[in-house]
Amino acid sequence: MTTVKRILFVCLGNIVRSPLAEALFLQLAAHAQVGDLFDADSAGTGGWHAGEQPDHRMRSVAAQRGLQYTHRARKFERSDFTCFDLIVAMDQENQADLLAWASTPVQRAKIHLLREFDPLGSPNAEVPDPYYDGQEGFEKVFQVIERSCSGLLQALVEEKV
């Protein structure tokens, strides 16, 4: 792999799951000394949180593990299909929205579920949205995203995706 691969993580509002996946993926790539091979961003299928920081509860869980991130929420744009090599959805609803917006087979082929890469996941497994859950939900989602991003990084380095 010689060119930078651009990855976009997508959830509903872009304030919990996808910005965490973006930050964790970049951190994992840097620790594996392959950070220069990847660029990542995140977006939401909805735009009502545009411009906001990630949810304070998830930032707190991440900070406890030494991860700081300052992403500002944005809405997915159709031009993202051109700008990114891989578009990774957090759940099947996000994936369905992305597939509906894709206008070519090439665009549709870029779309994956994050948990496809989770060793404890399954082909249609989703990253749950902890927004209305307690602190335990945020802890669980952090672990799911960390495992999944690690699996994604491995698949990319091995050029399996």
VENMO-V685639 format. One record per pair of residues at least 24 apart in sequence whose ideal C-beta (glycine too) atoms are under 7 Angstrom apart, sorted by the first residue. I is the first residue (numbers start at 1). J is the second residue. D is the distance in Angstrom with one decimal. If there is no record, write none. Layout:
{{I	J	D} {I	J	D}}
This chain:
{{1	37	5.7} {1	159	6.2} {4	37	6.2} {4	38	6.5} {4	39	5.4} {5	37	6.4} {5	38	5.4} {5	85	5.0} {5	86	6.8} {5	156	6.3} {6	39	4.8} {6	83	6.5} {6	84	4.6} {6	85	5.1} {7	38	6.4} {7	40	4.7} {7	84	6.4} {7	85	6.9} {7	86	4.7} {7	88	6.3} {8	41	5.4} {8	42	6.7} {8	43	6.2} {8	80	5.6} {8	84	4.2} {8	87	4.9} {8	88	6.9} {9	40	6.7} {9	42	4.3} {9	88	5.1} {10	42	6.9} {10	43	5.5} {10	44	6.9} {10	45	6.4} {10	76	5.8} {10	87	6.2} {10	88	6.8} {10	89	5.1} {10	90	6.8} {10	94	5.3} {10	98	6.4} {11	44	6.0} {11	90	4.1} {11	94	5.9} {12	44	5.7} {12	45	5.8} {12	46	5.7} {12	94	6.4} {12	129	6.6} {13	44	4.7} {13	46	5.6} {13	48	6.5} {13	49	4.4} {13	73	6.6} {14	42	5.7} {14	43	5.5} {14	44	3.2} {14	49	6.1} {14	73	4.0} {14	74	6.2} {15	49	4.9} {15	52	5.9} {15	54	5.2} {15	55	4.8} {15	73	5.2} {16	54	6.8} {16	55	4.8} {16	58	5.1} {16	129	6.7} {16	130	6.5} {16	131	5.8} {17	90	4.4} {17	127	5.3} {17	129	6.6} {17	141	6.5} {17	145	6.6} {18	42	3.7} {18	43	6.7} {18	44	6.8} {18	90	6.1} {19	54	4.4} {19	69	6.2} {19	71	4.1} {20	54	7.0} {20	58	5.6} {20	62	6.3} {20	142	6.8} {20	145	5.4} {21	114	6.2} {21	145	5.1} {21	149	5.8} {22	71	6.3} {23	67	5.9} {23	69	3.7} {23	71	7.0} {24	67	6.6} {24	145	5.8} {24	146	5.6} {24	149	4.7} {25	149	4.4} {25	152	6.7} {25	153	6.5} {27	67	6.0} {28	149	5.6} {28	150	5.8} {28	153	5.2} {29	153	5.8} {32	153	6.5} {34	157	6.1} {42	71	6.2} {43	74	5.3} {43	75	6.3} {43	76	4.2} {43	80	6.5} {44	73	6.1} {44	75	5.8} {44	76	6.5} {45	76	5.7} {45	94	5.4} {45	97	4.5} {46	75	6.8} {47	75	3.3} {49	73	4.2} {50	74	5.6} {50	75	5.7} {57	135	6.8} {57	138	5.1} {58	138	5.5} {61	138	4.7} {61	139	5.9} {61	142	5.1} {62	142	6.7} {81	107	4.4} {81	110	6.8} {84	110	6.9} {85	110	6.7} {86	110	5.7} {86	112	6.7} {86	161	6.9} {87	111	5.0} {88	112	5.4} {88	114	5.0} {88	152	7.0} {89	113	5.6} {89	114	6.9} {90	114	5.8} {90	126	6.8} {90	127	4.2} {91	126	3.9} {91	127	6.2} {92	124	6.5} {92	126	5.9} {114	148	4.6} {114	152	6.9} {115	148	5.5} {117	148	5.1} {117	151	3.5} {117	152	4.1} {117	155	5.7} {118	144	6.5} {118	147	5.1} {118	148	4.1} {118	151	5.7} {119	147	6.4} {119	151	5.9} {120	147	6.4} {121	148	6.7}}
